[in-house]
Amino acid sequence: MIDITNVLFLSVIGLYAILLGMILTYVYYDAEMRGMNGFVVTTLAFFAGTVLGTLIWIALRPKLKPQPIPVRS
C-alpha cells in the first residue's frame, strides 16, 4: 500500500534533483558564455555546496565582454 509519507519524501527528493540540475545547468552555460571551462566551474560549484558554490561563482565571475553589433552599410 502507498504511504503518503513515502510519496512526499520522494517528491521532495525529485524536486531537489530538478532544482540541482537547473542551477548547475545555469552555472555551466554562464561560465561558457564568459569564456571559462563550464565543466570545471560546474564541478567546483557542485563540490563547494551547490548554493554556496553558485553564490561564489556569481560573486567572482568575470565580466561579459561586449559583443560588437554588425552594421550593414
C-alpha positions as CSV (number, residue, x, y, z in Angstrom):
1,M,0.0,0.0,0.0
2,I,1.2,3.5,-0.9
3,D,2.0,5.6,2.2
4,I,1.7,9.4,1.9
5,T,5.0,10.0,3.7
6,N,6.8,8.0,1.1
7,V,5.2,9.9,-1.7
8,L,6.1,13.2,0.0
9,F,9.6,12.1,0.6
10,L,10.2,11.0,-3.0
11,S,8.5,14.2,-4.2
12,V,10.9,16.3,-2.2
13,I,13.9,14.3,-3.4
14,G,12.7,14.7,-7.0
15,L,12.2,18.4,-6.7
16,Y,15.7,18.8,-5.2
17,A,17.2,16.8,-8.1
18,I,15.4,19.0,-10.6
19,L,16.5,22.3,-8.9
20,L,20.0,21.0,-8.6
21,G,20.1,20.2,-12.3
22,M,18.7,23.7,-13.2
23,I,21.2,25.5,-11.0
24,L,24.2,23.6,-12.3
25,T,23.0,24.0,-15.9
26,Y,22.8,27.8,-15.4
27,V,26.4,27.8,-13.9
28,Y,27.7,25.7,-16.8
29,Y,26.2,27.9,-19.6
30,D,27.1,31.1,-17.8
31,A,30.7,30.0,-17.4
32,E,30.9,29.0,-21.1
33,M,29.4,32.4,-22.2
34,R,32.1,34.2,-20.1
35,G,34.9,32.2,-21.8
36,M,35.7,29.8,-19.0
37,N,35.6,26.0,-18.9
38,G,32.0,25.2,-17.9
39,F,32.7,21.7,-16.8
40,V,35.4,22.8,-14.3
41,V,33.3,25.7,-12.9
42,T,30.2,23.5,-12.5
43,T,32.2,20.7,-10.8
44,L,33.7,23.3,-8.4
45,A,30.3,24.7,-7.7
46,F,28.8,21.3,-7.1
47,F,31.6,20.2,-4.6
48,A,31.6,23.5,-2.8
49,G,28.0,23.0,-2.0
50,T,25.6,23.9,-4.8
51,V,24.1,27.0,-3.3
52,L,27.3,28.3,-1.8
53,G,29.3,27.4,-4.9
54,T,26.8,29.2,-7.1
55,L,26.9,32.3,-5.0
56,I,30.7,32.2,-5.1
57,W,30.6,31.9,-8.9
58,I,28.2,34.8,-9.2
59,A,30.4,37.0,-6.9
60,L,33.7,36.1,-8.6
61,R,32.7,35.5,-12.3
62,P,34.5,37.6,-14.9
63,K,32.6,40.4,-16.7
64,L,31.0,39.8,-20.0
65,K,32.9,41.2,-23.0
66,P,30.8,43.4,-25.1
67,Q,29.9,41.8,-28.4
68,P,30.2,44.1,-31.5
69,I,27.0,44.6,-33.4
70,P,27.4,44.1,-37.1
71,V,26.2,47.0,-39.1
72,R,25.4,46.7,-42.8
73,S,26.2,49.7,-44.9
